[in-house]
Amino acid sequence: MQTPELVSNAVLSASNALENPGENDGAFAPVVPAEVRSAKRDNPYHLGDLRRVWAEYVASLANQPAVQALLESMVVEVDPEHRVQLTVSNAIQEKYTAELRDSMLQFLREGLQNDSIDIVVDISREAAAKVVYTPDERFAYLAEKNPLLHDFRQAFQLDIE
């Protein structure tokens, strides 16, 4: 607890600073001991490092198999602005990723020794493409990938059921 002398000196110094604003700049800045201050870590990292730490994070979630499977299915990249880019296949996965964002950031920042890491989540355009439901749609989709299916279907006189 402060003694009355220290309190009165602090009040006088504060009132003096208000009256003479340019004088004694920085006098009221908080003094933080060197042990408490921590420098911002900004170690460079590469895609290989990121994928190694990502695999460790996924493995740490072994008690949550659904979440683990979700994270394993994501594509992990480093974008041109050196942010971690996660590509998910739908909005539900994006929602779960948002819920896990804080723990992911903490783990990645610790593992890569870089406090400036940020995460960006994108939904894959390929996954957002039309889902094929009927047998005709499935055949058309597969035949688009492999045109020889048309020949195969005709040679064996196959119908789509």
Secondary structure by P-SEA (a helix, b strand, c coil): cccaaaaaaaaaaaaaaaacccccccccccccccccccccccccccaaaaaaaaaaaaaaacccaaaaaaaaabbbbbcccccbbbbbccaaaaaaaaaaaaaaaaaaaaaaccccbbbbbbccccccccccccaaaaaaaaaaaccaaaaaaaaaccccc
